[in-house]
Amino acid sequence: MSTDEIILLNSERNKERSVKYDPITGEGCDSCERISFSALELGWYDYRVPFDCYEEKIFQDLRDCGFSIRTYLHKLGLRYTRYNLESVRREIIRARNKHDFEFTAASFFYIKDKDPNNIKPILFRLNRGQRRLLKLIYKYDKAGLPVRIIICKRRQVGFSTLIQLFMAWKQLFVLNSARSQVIAHVENTSRIVRGMYSLMISRLPAWLFNLPDNTKLRLSPFEKSNKTLVVREIGCRISIGSSEKPDNLAGDDVSMVHYSEVGLFKSTTNIKPEQLIQTVNSGVAYAPNTYIFYESTARGVGNFFHSEWLRSEAGDSAFVSFFSPWYDKDDDVLPIKDYKKFIASMTDYEHWQFEQGATLEGIAWYRAASKGQPDKWRWKSEQPTTATEAFQSTGHRLYPQDDVERLRKGCIKPSFEGEIYGKKNFGEEAVENIVFKPERSGALKVWFMPDEDPARQCNDRYVVVVDIGGTSDHSDRSVICVIDRFDMTHGGVPIVVAEWCGHIDHYLLAWKAVQVATAYDNALLVIEANTLETEQTEGDHFEFVLDEIAYHYDNLYCRVDAEKIAMGFEPKWGFHTNKSTKRMVCDHQKKALRENMYIETCSEAVNEHDYMEVKKNGAIGAVDGQHDDRHITRAIGVWVCYDYLNAPRKVEPQTAKGKSINKVYGESTI
């Protein structure tokens, strides 16, 4: 993009940002469909009100009277007086309040000013980032759909304020007796959010609810509970809680839940964030007029918030993702005297920020504000340009974030989910009559089935790598990963085509791996041997299992070369992972990601690459609370594809004369 093109585009962005926004008249409000409304007695202002306002009787009656309040009063048999005019005006406002959150907020909702020099409450006018979020909320709400949104934000944008006041608006003017909950990482934060509600309630005029003017609305304890308060005049309730004190957070009869700073939710001795949130969410019906918000700044990778964000981005969640970059905030700008000189000084990173949507004035602010930050990665995660940049675990990532995100582009949905079975679960007959059987709870995912096309045969085509986990649900999982090397025959790269992941008895796992390897053209079977050789914690004592497998399966990875075995050395089956070999395969995997040396189809495996870090003691492992089972199968497998096996080459189709062929059957053939 040329300098002149950058200046022109920047001018257009600034023009868009400077569009007048007046939530009272509705000018500049694009969160929902609006229609013009005016009345002679109200000064003939061209109000832009939500289209839904015309469902209200007062709007229909005024329309029938040519939008004349005088005519409307005459039709009712009332005189045109100041009192009657005010009564109609109030009726119009009450009707508009049911459909126009921005108007209600700017007219009646008082909040604390973030300016420390101003101690007086101010009316709530949405900033640009808040208006973008409201537009997303309305998209689902006005379509009659449940609202489920996960929000990754920069700091101090005001989304907690928007969410809390939106829920309050729904309770007060739309749903009345609805119940809401605010749950933060610590209870004090929940109280602060609830305090916002208290301030707003205390300043609402009673006539908005057709109550006597001297009525004072307030929050009071519900059934003597100081954690659940009620607006008795309306009937709506609001409860607070925290992930630290999860007691009494059951979500029965709740229609709105606001989880604040989810990225800071910690596991307690009694409950994990996933359990807490599932408990509360289970009480919220998946129905119209229900709302659940996960809202947080990103706090590294591998936690509940990050996992839920990835699920939402992949389309595997009921939640839709919403990201707010640092340039959402209109105030974070600095003037530029010479645009051409400034553009000439911009770094590649700043050009990338402009491409994402920032203005030059915003980039000038970012440059100045970031100079005093000692931890650049932390600054970028707190003031992110993209969601990817927001989710940065530490400054000690094993794999560069850009490389991991590039790896993610190969992920696709599996074509098959289920299990693989043989005639028996173990022993010689385990590889007979192999079948892929669809099952909902199956641990096997297949992206590409075994290729039986004779024209695509090649030597050492498939590699199967096994990482052995524990047998209990709370332990690491066992993983069987299948990698296809066919594309390497014509300059391409290997690709992950299948994966089994779950908990199973180690002996049965070993034979499960043999079944998978047999199905995939008698693939090279690489079993990570440490667990089999050293683990004695879960009652498994079978140090001879690999010898038994080798007796029945002749393509097993051996770390003693053939010449030494011929000289009488005992074969040592399986890949032995220690500090040295783990560093070796992980260094190779870094190269593989950097140079696009393989295609990953499994999004969970990419996530595990994201979780990997170098610990303070120099060890390589996943961030606390996460697994690296899938990751290590890929690291070993890709190393085997390139550094252990020779390059694959196509071979002419051969007959099966004198050779045992294990035919693989699909579900449809049985």
C-alpha positions as CSV (number, residue, x, y, z in Angstrom):
1,M,0.0,0.0,0.0
2,S,1.4,3.4,-1.0
3,T,1.8,6.3,1.3
4,D,-1.0,8.2,-0.4
5,E,-3.3,5.1,-0.2
6,I,-2.6,4.8,3.6
7,I,-3.4,8.5,4.1
8,L,-6.6,8.2,2.2
9,L,-7.7,5.1,4.0
10,N,-6.8,6.6,7.4
11,S,-8.9,9.7,6.5
12,E,-11.9,7.4,5.8
13,R,-11.4,5.6,9.1
14,N,-11.3,8.9,11.0
15,K,-14.4,10.1,9.2
16,E,-16.2,6.9,10.2
17,R,-15.0,7.3,13.8
18,S,-16.2,10.9,14.0
19,V,-19.8,10.2,12.9
20,K,-22.2,11.9,15.3
21,Y,-23.6,9.6,17.9
22,D,-26.8,10.8,19.7
23,P,-28.7,8.0,21.5
24,I,-31.4,10.4,22.5
25,T,-32.4,11.2,18.9
26,G,-31.1,7.9,17.6
27,E,-28.7,9.6,15.2
28,G,-25.7,7.3,14.6
29,C,-27.3,4.4,16.4
30,D,-26.8,1.3,14.1
31,S,-27.1,-1.5,16.6
32,C,-30.6,-2.4,15.4
33,E,-33.1,-1.5,12.7
34,R,-34.6,2.0,13.2
35,I,-37.4,4.1,11.8
36,S,-38.2,7.8,11.9
37,F,-40.6,9.2,14.4
38,S,-41.6,12.8,15.1
39,A,-44.4,14.8,16.6
40,L,-45.2,18.5,16.2
41,E,-45.6,19.0,19.9
42,L,-42.2,17.5,20.7
43,G,-40.5,20.0,18.4
44,W,-40.6,17.9,15.2
45,Y,-37.3,16.3,16.0
46,D,-36.6,13.4,13.6
47,Y,-36.2,10.7,16.2
48,R,-34.7,7.4,15.0
49,V,-36.4,4.8,17.2
50,P,-36.1,1.0,17.0
51,F,-38.5,-0.5,14.5
52,D,-40.0,-2.6,17.3
53,C,-41.3,0.5,19.0
54,Y,-44.2,0.6,16.5
55,E,-45.5,-2.6,18.2
56,E,-46.4,-0.4,21.2
57,K,-50.0,1.0,21.3
58,I,-48.9,4.6,21.9
59,F,-46.9,4.7,18.7
60,Q,-49.7,3.1,16.7
61,D,-52.2,5.6,18.1
62,L,-50.0,8.6,17.3
63,R,-49.4,7.3,13.8
64,D,-53.2,7.0,13.3
65,C,-53.4,10.6,14.5
66,G,-50.8,11.9,12.0
67,F,-48.2,12.0,14.8
68,S,-50.1,14.9,16.5
69,I,-50.4,14.7,20.2
70,R,-53.1,17.4,20.1
71,T,-55.2,15.2,17.8
72,Y,-54.5,12.2,19.9
73,L,-55.7,13.9,23.1
74,H,-58.8,15.3,21.4
75,K,-59.6,11.7,20.2
76,L,-59.3,10.6,23.9
77,G,-61.6,13.4,24.9
78,L,-58.8,15.2,26.8
79,R,-57.8,18.9,26.7
80,Y,-54.4,19.9,25.3
81,T,-52.7,21.0,28.5
82,R,-49.1,20.9,29.8
83,Y,-50.0,18.1,32.2
84,N,-51.6,16.0,29.5
85,L,-48.7,16.7,27.1
86,E,-46.3,15.6,29.7
87,S,-48.3,12.4,30.4
88,V,-48.2,11.5,26.7
89,R,-44.5,12.3,26.5
90,R,-43.9,9.9,29.5
91,E,-45.9,7.2,27.8
92,I,-43.8,7.5,24.7
93,I,-40.6,7.2,26.8
94,R,-42.0,4.2,28.7
95,A,-42.8,2.5,25.4
96,R,-39.4,3.4,23.9
97,N,-37.6,2.1,27.0
98,K,-38.9,-1.4,26.2
99,H,-36.9,-1.5,22.9
100,D,-34.2,1.1,23.0
101,F,-31.4,0.3,25.4
102,E,-29.1,3.1,24.1
103,F,-31.8,5.7,24.7
104,T,-32.6,4.4,28.2
105,A,-29.0,4.3,29.2
106,A,-28.2,7.8,28.0
107,S,-31.4,9.2,29.6
108,F,-31.6,7.5,32.9
109,F,-28.7,5.1,33.7
110,Y,-26.1,6.9,35.9
111,I,-22.6,5.4,36.3
112,K,-19.3,6.5,38.0
113,D,-17.1,8.7,35.8
114,K,-13.7,7.1,35.2
115,D,-12.2,10.6,35.3
116,P,-10.8,10.7,38.9
117,N,-11.4,14.5,38.9
118,N,-15.1,14.1,38.5
119,I,-16.9,12.5,41.5
120,K,-20.4,13.1,40.2
121,P,-22.1,10.2,38.4
122,I,-22.6,10.6,34.7
123,L,-25.2,9.2,32.3
124,F,-24.1,6.1,30.3
125,R,-23.4,6.8,26.7
126,L,-21.9,3.8,24.8
127,N,-18.5,4.1,23.3
128,R,-17.7,2.6,19.9
129,G,-16.6,-0.8,21.2
130,Q,-19.6,-1.1,23.4
131,R,-21.9,-0.3,20.4
132,R,-20.2,-3.1,18.4
133,L,-21.0,-5.6,21.2
134,L,-24.6,-4.3,21.6
135,K,-25.1,-4.8,17.8
136,L,-24.0,-8.5,18.2
137,I,-26.3,-9.0,21.2
138,Y,-29.2,-7.5,19.3
139,K,-28.5,-9.8,16.3
140,Y,-29.4,-12.8,18.3
141,D,-31.8,-11.2,20.7
142,K,-34.1,-9.7,18.2
143,A,-34.1,-12.9,16.1
144,G,-35.6,-14.7,19.1
145,L,-32.4,-16.7,19.8
146,P,-30.6,-17.3,23.1
147,V,-27.7,-14.9,23.6
148,R,-24.3,-16.7,24.3
149,I,-21.3,-14.5,23.8
150,I,-17.6,-14.9,24.8
151,I,-15.8,-11.6,24.9
152,C,-12.0,-11.1,24.7
153,K,-11.1,-7.5,25.3
154,R,-8.4,-5.1,26.1
155,R,-8.4,-3.4,29.5
156,Q,-10.7,-0.6,30.5
157,V,-13.2,-0.7,27.5
158,G,-16.3,-0.8,29.7
159,F,-17.8,-4.2,28.7
160,S,-18.6,-5.1,32.3
161,T,-20.6,-1.9,32.5
162,L,-22.4,-2.5,29.2
163,I,-23.3,-6.1,30.1
164,Q,-24.5,-5.4,33.6
165,L,-26.6,-2.4,32.6
166,F,-28.0,-4.3,29.6
167,M,-29.1,-7.1,31.9
168,A,-30.5,-4.5,34.3
169,W,-32.5,-2.9,31.4
170,K,-33.9,-6.2,30.4
171,Q,-35.0,-7.0,34.0
172,L,-36.5,-3.5,34.6
173,F,-38.2,-2.7,31.3
174,V,-38.6,-5.9,29.4
175,L,-38.6,-9.1,31.5
176,N,-39.5,-7.6,34.9
177,S,-39.2,-10.5,37.3
178,A,-36.2,-12.1,35.6
179,R,-33.3,-13.2,37.8
180,S,-29.6,-12.5,37.0
181,Q,-26.2,-13.5,38.4
182,V,-22.8,-11.8,38.4
183,I,-19.9,-14.1,39.0
184,A,-16.3,-12.8,39.1
185,H,-13.0,-14.3,40.0
186,V,-13.2,-12.7,43.4
187,E,-16.3,-11.7,45.3
188,N,-15.2,-8.1,45.7
189,T,-15.2,-7.6,41.9
190,S,-18.7,-9.1,41.9
191,R,-19.7,-6.5,44.5
192,I,-18.3,-3.7,42.4
193,V,-20.2,-4.8,39.4
194,R,-23.4,-5.1,41.6
195,G,-22.6,-1.6,43.0
196,M,-23.1,-0.3,39.4
197,Y,-26.6,-1.7,39.6
198,S,-27.3,0.0,42.9
199,L,-26.2,3.4,41.7
200,M,-28.3,3.1,38.6
201,I,-31.4,2.0,40.5
202,S,-31.2,4.8,43.1
203,R,-31.5,7.5,40.4
204,L,-34.3,6.0,38.3
205,P,-37.5,8.1,38.4
206,A,-40.5,6.2,39.7
207,W,-42.8,7.4,36.9
208,L,-40.9,5.1,34.4
209,F,-42.7,2.2,36.1
210,N,-46.1,4.0,36.6
211,L,-45.3,4.3,40.3
212,P,-46.0,7.4,42.5
213,D,-43.3,10.0,42.0
214,N,-42.2,9.8,45.6
215,T,-41.4,6.1,45.3
216,K,-37.7,5.4,45.9
217,L,-36.4,2.3,44.0
218,R,-33.7,0.4,45.8
219,L,-32.0,-3.0,46.1
220,S,-32.9,-4.8,49.3
221,P,-31.9,-8.3,50.7
222,F,-33.9,-11.2,49.3
223,E,-35.0,-13.5,52.1
224,K,-32.3,-12.0,54.4
225,S,-29.5,-12.8,51.9
226,N,-26.9,-10.2,51.3
227,K,-25.7,-12.0,48.1
228,T,-29.1,-11.9,46.5
229,L,-30.9,-8.6,46.3
230,V,-34.3,-7.7,44.9
231,V,-36.0,-4.6,43.5
232,R,-39.3,-5.3,45.2
233,E,-41.3,-2.7,43.2
234,I,-40.4,-4.6,40.0
235,G,-39.7,-8.1,41.3
236,C,-36.3,-8.7,39.6
237,R,-33.4,-10.2,41.5
238,I,-29.7,-10.0,41.2
239,S,-27.2,-12.4,42.8
240,I,-23.4,-12.2,43.1
241,G,-20.7,-14.9,43.6
242,S,-17.2,-15.7,42.8
243,S,-15.1,-18.6,41.6
244,E,-13.3,-18.5,44.9
245,K,-16.5,-19.1,46.9
246,P,-18.7,-21.2,44.6
247,D,-21.3,-22.0,47.3
248,N,-24.9,-21.2,46.6
249,L,-24.3,-20.5,42.9
250,A,-26.8,-23.0,41.5
251,G,-28.4,-21.5,38.4
252,D,-32.0,-22.5,38.9
253,D,-34.6,-20.0,37.6
254,V,-31.8,-17.7,36.2
255,S,-32.1,-16.2,32.8
256,M,-29.0,-14.0,32.7
257,V,-25.5,-14.7,33.8
258,H,-22.5,-12.4,33.6
259,Y,-19.1,-14.0,34.2
260,S,-16.6,-11.2,34.7
261,E,-12.8,-11.7,34.2
262,V,-13.2,-15.4,33.4
263,G,-9.5,-15.6,32.5
264,L,-8.7,-15.2,36.2
265,F,-11.0,-18.0,37.5
266,K,-8.8,-20.4,39.5
267,S,-9.4,-24.0,40.5
268,T,-10.3,-24.4,44.2
269,T,-10.0,-27.5,46.4
270,N,-13.7,-28.0,45.8
271,I,-14.4,-27.0,42.2
272,K,-12.8,-26.1,38.9
273,P,-14.0,-23.3,36.7
274,E,-15.5,-25.8,34.2
275,Q,-17.6,-27.4,37.0
276,L,-18.7,-24.1,38.5
277,I,-19.8,-22.7,35.2
278,Q,-21.5,-25.9,34.1
279,T,-23.4,-25.9,37.4
280,V,-24.7,-22.4,36.9
281,N,-25.3,-22.6,33.1
282,S,-27.3,-25.8,33.5
283,G,-30.0,-23.7,35.3
284,V,-30.3,-21.3,32.3
285,A,-32.8,-22.6,29.7
286,Y,-31.5,-22.5,26.1
287,A,-34.4,-20.3,25.0
288,P,-35.2,-16.7,23.8
289,N,-34.6,-14.0,26.4
290,T,-31.8,-15.8,28.1
291,Y,-28.3,-14.4,28.2
292,I,-24.8,-15.8,29.2
293,F,-21.7,-13.7,28.8
294,Y,-18.1,-14.8,29.4
295,E,-16.1,-11.6,29.5
296,S,-12.4,-11.2,30.2
297,T,-9.0,-9.9,29.2
298,A,-7.0,-12.8,28.0
299,R,-4.8,-14.4,30.7
300,G,-2.5,-16.7,28.8
301,V,-3.3,-20.0,27.2
302,G,-4.6,-23.4,28.5
303,N,-7.1,-22.0,30.9
304,F,-10.9,-22.3,30.7
305,F,-11.4,-18.9,29.0
306,H,-8.8,-19.7,26.3
307,S,-10.2,-23.2,25.7
308,E,-13.7,-21.8,25.4
309,W,-12.5,-19.1,23.0
310,L,-10.9,-21.7,20.8
311,R,-14.1,-23.8,20.8
312,S,-16.1,-20.8,19.9
313,E,-13.8,-19.8,17.1
314,A,-13.9,-23.4,15.7
315,G,-17.7,-23.4,15.8
316,D,-17.8,-26.2,18.4
317,S,-19.6,-24.1,21.1
318,A,-23.0,-22.5,21.6
319,F,-21.1,-19.2,22.2
320,V,-20.2,-16.7,19.5
321,S,-16.9,-14.9,19.9
322,F,-16.4,-11.1,20.1
323,F,-13.0,-9.5,20.2
324,S,-12.2,-5.9,21.1
325,P,-8.8,-4.6,20.0
326,W,-6.9,-1.7,21.7
327,Y,-8.0,0.7,18.9
328,D,-11.7,0.2,19.9
329,K,-11.2,3.0,22.4
330,D,-11.7,6.4,20.7
331,D,-9.6,8.3,23.3
332,D,-6.3,6.4,22.7
333,V,-5.0,8.6,19.9
334,L,-2.3,11.2,19.4
335,P,-2.3,13.9,16.7
336,I,0.2,13.6,13.7
337,K,1.6,16.7,12.2
338,D,3.3,15.1,9.2
339,Y,1.6,12.0,7.9
340,K,4.2,11.1,5.3
341,K,7.1,11.4,7.8
342,F,5.2,9.3,10.3
343,I,4.4,6.6,7.7
344,A,8.0,6.5,6.7
345,S,9.0,5.8,10.3
346,M,6.5,2.9,10.8
347,T,7.8,-0.5,11.5
348,D,6.5,-3.7,9.9
349,Y,4.5,-4.4,13.1
350,E,2.9,-1.0,12.9
351,H,2.0,-1.5,9.2
352,W,0.4,-4.8,10.3
353,Q,-1.6,-2.9,13.0
354,F,-2.8,-0.5,10.3
355,E,-3.9,-3.4,8.1
356,Q,-5.9,-4.8,11.0
357,G,-7.9,-1.6,11.3
358,A,-6.0,0.9,13.5
359,T,-5.7,4.5,12.6
360,L,-2.4,6.3,12.2
361,E,-3.3,8.4,15.2
362,G,-4.0,5.3,17.2
363,I,-0.7,3.8,16.2
364,A,1.0,7.0,17.3
365,W,-0.6,6.5,20.7
366,Y,0.4,2.9,20.9
367,R,4.0,3.6,20.0
368,A,4.2,6.2,22.8
369,A,2.4,4.2,25.4
370,S,4.4,1.0,24.8
371,K,7.8,2.7,25.3
372,G,7.7,2.4,29.0
373,Q,6.6,-1.2,29.1
374,P,9.3,-3.6,30.3
375,D,7.5,-6.8,29.1
376,K,6.5,-6.4,25.5
377,W,4.6,-9.7,25.4
378,R,2.5,-8.7,28.5
379,W,1.8,-5.3,27.0
380,K,0.6,-6.8,23.7
381,S,-1.6,-9.3,25.6
382,E,-3.2,-6.5,27.6
383,Q,-3.5,-4.1,24.6
384,P,-3.9,-6.7,21.8
385,T,-4.4,-6.0,18.1
386,T,-5.9,-9.4,17.5
387,A,-7.3,-12.2,19.7
388,T,-4.2,-14.3,18.8
389,E,-2.0,-11.6,20.2
390,A,-4.1,-11.4,23.3
391,F,-3.7,-15.1,24.2
392,Q,0.0,-15.1,24.9
393,S,1.0,-17.4,27.7
394,T,4.4,-16.1,28.8
395,G,7.6,-14.8,27.4
396,H,8.9,-18.4,27.3
397,R,6.7,-20.0,24.6
398,L,8.3,-23.1,23.0
399,Y,6.7,-22.4,19.6
400,P,6.3,-18.9,18.2
401,Q,2.6,-17.9,18.1
402,D,2.6,-17.1,14.4
403,D,3.9,-20.6,13.6
404,V,1.2,-22.2,15.7
405,E,-1.6,-20.1,14.1
406,R,-0.3,-21.0,10.7
407,L,-0.4,-24.7,11.7
408,R,-4.0,-24.2,12.7
409,K,-5.0,-23.4,9.2
410,G,-4.8,-27.1,8.3
411,C,-7.4,-28.2,10.9
412,I,-10.6,-29.7,9.5
413,K,-13.5,-31.7,10.9
414,P,-13.0,-35.5,11.0
415,S,-14.9,-37.5,8.5
416,F,-15.4,-40.4,10.9
417,E,-15.7,-40.7,14.7
418,G,-16.0,-44.1,16.5
419,E,-13.8,-47.0,17.2
420,I,-11.6,-49.7,15.6
421,Y,-12.1,-53.4,16.4
422,G,-10.6,-56.7,15.4
423,K,-11.8,-60.2,15.9
424,K,-10.4,-60.0,19.4
425,N,-9.0,-57.2,21.6
426,F,-5.5,-58.6,21.9
427,G,-3.3,-61.4,20.5
428,E,-2.9,-62.8,17.1
429,E,-6.6,-62.6,16.2
430,A,-6.7,-58.8,17.1
431,V,-5.6,-57.9,13.6
432,E,-8.2,-60.1,11.8
433,N,-11.5,-58.7,10.5
434,I,-10.5,-55.1,11.4
435,V,-13.5,-52.8,11.2
436,F,-14.1,-49.0,11.7
437,K,-17.3,-48.7,13.7
438,P,-19.1,-45.4,14.1
439,E,-19.8,-44.7,17.8
440,R,-20.8,-41.5,19.6
441,S,-18.5,-42.1,22.5
442,G,-15.7,-43.6,20.4
443,A,-12.1,-42.3,20.9
444,L,-11.1,-42.6,17.3
445,K,-11.2,-39.7,14.9
446,V,-10.4,-40.2,11.3
447,W,-9.8,-37.5,8.8
448,F,-8.7,-39.8,5.9
449,M,-9.3,-43.5,5.9
450,P,-6.6,-46.0,4.8
451,D,-5.9,-45.5,1.1
452,E,-6.4,-48.7,-0.9
453,D,-5.8,-47.2,-4.3
454,P,-3.1,-49.4,-5.9
455,A,-1.8,-46.5,-7.9
456,R,-0.9,-44.6,-4.7
457,Q,1.2,-47.3,-3.1
458,C,4.5,-46.3,-1.6
459,N,7.0,-47.7,0.8
460,D,6.8,-46.7,4.5
461,R,3.7,-44.7,3.7
462,Y,2.2,-44.5,7.2
463,V,3.7,-43.8,10.6
464,V,1.7,-44.6,13.8
465,V,3.0,-43.0,17.0
466,V,1.7,-43.9,20.5
467,D,2.0,-41.9,23.7
468,I,1.0,-43.9,26.7
469,G,-1.0,-42.1,29.4
470,G,-2.7,-43.3,32.6
471,T,-5.8,-45.5,32.9
472,S,-7.9,-43.2,35.2
473,D,-10.0,-40.3,34.1
474,H,-7.8,-37.9,36.0
475,S,-4.5,-39.0,34.4
476,D,-2.9,-38.1,31.1
477,R,-4.6,-39.6,28.1
478,S,-3.1,-42.1,25.8
479,V,-2.8,-41.1,22.1
480,I,-2.4,-43.0,18.9
481,C,-1.5,-40.7,16.0
482,V,-1.4,-41.7,12.3
483,I,0.6,-39.7,9.8
484,D,0.5,-40.2,6.0
485,R,3.7,-39.6,4.1
486,F,2.3,-40.1,0.6
487,D,2.6,-36.5,-0.5
488,M,6.3,-36.6,0.3
489,T,6.7,-38.7,-2.9
490,H,6.1,-35.6,-5.0
491,G,7.6,-32.8,-2.9
492,G,4.7,-32.4,-0.4
493,V,4.6,-32.9,3.3
494,P,3.1,-35.5,5.7
495,I,-0.4,-35.0,7.1
496,V,-2.1,-36.3,10.2
497,V,-4.9,-38.6,9.1
498,A,-6.2,-40.3,12.2
499,E,-6.0,-40.2,16.0
500,W,-7.2,-42.3,18.9
501,C,-7.3,-40.5,22.3
502,G,-8.6,-41.7,25.6
503,H,-8.0,-43.8,28.7
504,I,-7.5,-47.6,28.4
505,D,-5.6,-50.4,30.0
506,H,-2.0,-50.2,28.7
507,Y,-2.0,-53.8,27.4
508,L,-5.2,-53.2,25.4
509,L,-3.8,-49.9,24.2
510,A,-0.7,-51.6,22.8
511,W,-2.9,-54.0,20.8
512,K,-5.3,-51.1,19.8
513,A,-2.2,-49.4,18.3
514,V,-1.3,-52.6,16.4
515,Q,-4.9,-52.7,15.0
516,V,-4.6,-49.1,13.8
517,A,-1.1,-49.7,12.3
518,T,-2.3,-52.8,10.6
519,A,-5.3,-51.0,9.1
520,Y,-3.0,-48.3,7.8
521,D,-1.0,-50.5,5.5
522,N,1.1,-52.2,8.2
523,A,2.5,-48.8,9.2
524,L,5.7,-48.3,11.2
525,L,4.5,-48.5,14.8
526,V,6.4,-46.2,17.1
527,I,5.5,-46.7,20.8
528,E,6.9,-44.2,23.3
529,A,8.3,-46.8,25.7
530,N,9.0,-44.9,28.9
531,T,5.6,-45.6,30.5
532,L,5.8,-49.3,29.7
533,E,9.3,-49.6,31.1
534,T,9.1,-47.4,34.2
535,E,5.5,-46.9,35.3
536,Q,4.3,-49.0,38.2
537,T,1.7,-46.6,39.7
538,E,-1.6,-47.9,38.4
539,G,-1.2,-51.7,38.7
540,D,0.2,-52.4,35.2
541,H,3.1,-54.8,35.2
542,F,3.9,-56.0,31.7
543,E,7.5,-55.2,30.8
544,F,7.3,-57.9,28.1
545,V,4.4,-56.3,26.2
546,L,6.5,-54.9,23.4
547,D,8.3,-58.2,22.9
548,E,4.9,-59.9,22.6
549,I,3.8,-57.3,20.0
550,A,7.0,-57.7,18.1
551,Y,6.4,-61.4,17.9
552,H,3.1,-60.8,16.0
553,Y,3.8,-57.4,14.3
554,D,6.9,-57.1,12.2
555,N,7.0,-53.3,11.6
556,L,7.8,-52.1,15.2
557,Y,10.2,-49.2,15.8
558,C,13.4,-50.4,17.4
559,R,16.1,-48.1,18.8
560,V,18.8,-50.8,18.4
561,D,20.0,-50.9,14.8
562,A,19.7,-54.2,12.8
563,E,23.5,-54.7,12.6
564,K,23.8,-54.8,16.4
565,I,20.8,-57.1,16.7
566,A,22.5,-59.4,14.2
567,M,25.6,-59.4,16.5
568,G,23.5,-60.6,19.4
569,F,22.3,-57.4,21.1
570,E,18.8,-57.5,22.5
571,P,16.3,-55.4,20.5
572,K,14.9,-52.4,22.4
573,W,11.5,-51.7,21.1
574,G,9.9,-48.3,21.2
575,F,11.0,-44.6,21.3
576,H,12.6,-43.7,24.6
577,T,11.8,-40.2,25.6
578,N,14.3,-38.5,27.9
579,K,15.6,-35.0,28.4
580,S,17.9,-35.3,25.4
581,T,15.5,-37.0,22.9
582,K,12.6,-34.8,23.9
583,R,14.7,-31.7,23.2
584,M,15.7,-33.3,19.9
585,V,12.2,-33.9,18.6
586,C,10.9,-30.6,20.0
587,D,13.7,-28.7,18.2
588,H,12.8,-30.6,15.1
589,Q,9.1,-29.7,15.6
590,K,10.0,-26.0,15.9
591,K,11.7,-26.3,12.5
592,A,8.7,-28.2,11.1
593,L,6.3,-25.5,12.2
594,R,8.5,-22.7,11.0
595,E,9.0,-24.3,7.6
596,N,5.5,-25.8,7.1
597,M,6.9,-29.4,7.1
598,Y,3.6,-31.1,8.0
599,I,-0.1,-30.6,8.0
600,E,-2.0,-30.8,11.3
601,T,-5.8,-31.6,11.0
602,C,-6.6,-31.8,14.7
603,S,-7.4,-28.5,16.4
604,E,-6.8,-30.0,19.9
605,A,-3.2,-30.9,18.8
606,V,-2.6,-27.3,17.7
607,N,-3.9,-26.1,21.0
608,E,-1.3,-28.3,22.8
609,H,1.4,-26.7,20.7
610,D,0.1,-23.4,22.0
611,Y,0.4,-24.6,25.6
612,M,4.1,-25.7,25.3
613,E,6.6,-23.6,27.2
614,V,10.2,-23.8,28.5
615,K,10.0,-24.0,32.3
616,K,12.3,-22.0,34.6
617,N,14.5,-25.1,35.1
618,G,14.9,-25.6,31.3
619,A,12.5,-28.5,31.0
620,I,9.9,-28.5,28.2
621,G,6.3,-29.0,29.1
622,A,2.7,-27.8,28.9
623,V,1.5,-24.8,31.0
624,D,0.0,-25.9,34.3
625,G,-3.2,-27.7,34.0
626,Q,-2.8,-28.8,30.4
627,H,-1.7,-31.8,28.5
628,D,1.0,-32.4,25.8
629,D,0.0,-36.0,24.8
630,R,-1.1,-35.1,21.3
631,H,1.9,-32.7,20.9
632,I,4.5,-35.4,21.7
633,T,3.1,-37.8,19.2
634,R,3.4,-35.2,16.5
635,A,6.9,-34.2,17.5
636,I,8.1,-37.8,17.5
637,G,6.1,-38.6,14.4
638,V,7.3,-35.7,12.3
639,W,10.9,-36.5,13.3
640,V,10.4,-40.1,12.2
641,C,9.0,-39.0,8.9
642,Y,12.0,-36.9,8.0
643,D,15.0,-38.1,10.1
644,Y,14.4,-41.8,10.7
645,L,12.8,-43.1,7.6
646,N,14.1,-42.6,4.1
647,A,12.0,-40.5,1.7
648,P,9.0,-42.5,0.5
649,R,8.8,-43.6,-3.1
650,K,6.0,-45.0,-5.1
651,V,6.1,-48.7,-5.8
652,E,4.4,-50.8,-8.4
653,P,1.3,-52.7,-7.1
654,Q,2.3,-56.2,-6.1
655,T,0.3,-59.4,-5.7
656,A,-0.3,-60.9,-2.3
657,K,1.2,-64.2,-3.3
658,G,2.8,-65.8,-0.3
659,K,2.0,-62.9,2.0
660,S,-0.7,-62.5,4.6
661,I,-2.9,-59.5,3.9
662,N,-5.1,-58.1,6.7
663,K,-8.1,-56.7,4.9
664,V,-9.8,-53.7,6.6
665,Y,-13.6,-53.6,6.6
666,G,-15.8,-50.6,6.9
667,E,-19.1,-50.6,8.9
668,S,-21.0,-51.0,5.6
669,T,-19.3,-54.2,4.7
670,I,-20.3,-56.2,7.8
